[in-house]
Amino acid sequence: MVRVAVFGVSGYSGQKLIEILLAHSGVKDILAFVSEDKPPESVASINPRVRKIANFICSNSRDWDEIAGSVDCAFFALPHIVTMKYVPELFHRGVKIIDLSADYRFSDSELYEKWYAPHTSPELLLEAVYGLPEWYREKICSSRLIANPGCYPTSALLPLLPFAEKGLLCRETIVNSLSGFSGAGKKPDSAMMFAEGNESSRAYKIGEHRHQPEIEHILEKIGANVSVTFVPHLIPITSGMLTTLYFSFSSDISETEAQDLLATRYENEPFVRVLEYGTSPAVKNVTGTNFCDIGIKKVGSGKFVAVSALDNLYKGASGQAVQNMNIMYGLSESLPFYR
């Protein structure tokens, strides 16, 4: 049984983490923490969905010795840049860490600092394992610090990595992603208001989104020199993500070969479902689940389009974080998502 802590319970990812962990038969105790400048309050007042399920108090304590003595694993669902202020406190006290921010996703501190801010614990970057279970499971098993991937990178990397691993990807790859509004978090922003987003869709941060270098970084680590053009879009749904990828292969392989390569690579993965050739995934089939559905189709000589769908709060964030915890502690990866 694992004793866990959750930092950042007021955001969408933190709330979803609490819901998943409450249903997890392998979790013994849950400690939850609000910001230091907020008074303690009940988890049910923060997330009314868990009323009559849980009513423990979320603390504002930062007594690291006491926390480290009470938990085995800590989830950080705090904003980028904020997280690295706290992670070393528990890591150096022997607590295993699963970080949902971007603060430990880059092994190169200069690359992180180019897109975010000066890193205050760069010595931990080489300790961190990128938490994409389908590709780093063996390292996750023995790691003490997991950098949970971003939702956009998860949706892009799962279709691309099988081909990158074989050296098939040409340099130019285009990634278009459509995301529900929960992916933007709870920070007040007039562009996120219902009146602005309803019955509308728009692209944002074209060529400037922080997840673009994350996608390229992981592809590079597997040996693929790929330039990614990433264009995210907001669509008027709460959660869910549909990503369309356009890429070419260095050799003209058939649609059957591409389909078989993808299907074979993921046939034993509990949360990746490769659809029949030419079938496009639908967001409604993954919402509220930890699945990522992938479809692929050949559209020209050496040219392919792949489409993936996932729930940005599950496989794109909290669900994947719990999947990583399961791997770290030798629990069934399917817990508590299905039997």
ABEGO torsion letter per residue (X at the ends): XBBBBBBGAABAAAAAAAAAAAABAABABBBBBBBAABBBBBAAAABAAABGABABBBBABABAAAAAAABABBBBABBBGAAAAAAAAAAAAGBBBBBABAAAABABAAAAAAABBBBABAAAAAABBBBBAAAAAAAAAABABBBBBBAAAAAAAAAAAAAAAAGABBABBBBBBBBBAAAAEABBBAAABAAAABGBBBBBGBGABAAAAAAAAAAAAAGBBBBBBBBBBBBBBABEBBBBBBBBBABBBBAAAAAAAAAAAAAABAABBBBBBGBBBBAAAABGBABBBBBBBBAEBGBBBBBBBBBAABAABAAAAAAAAAAAAGBBAAOAABX
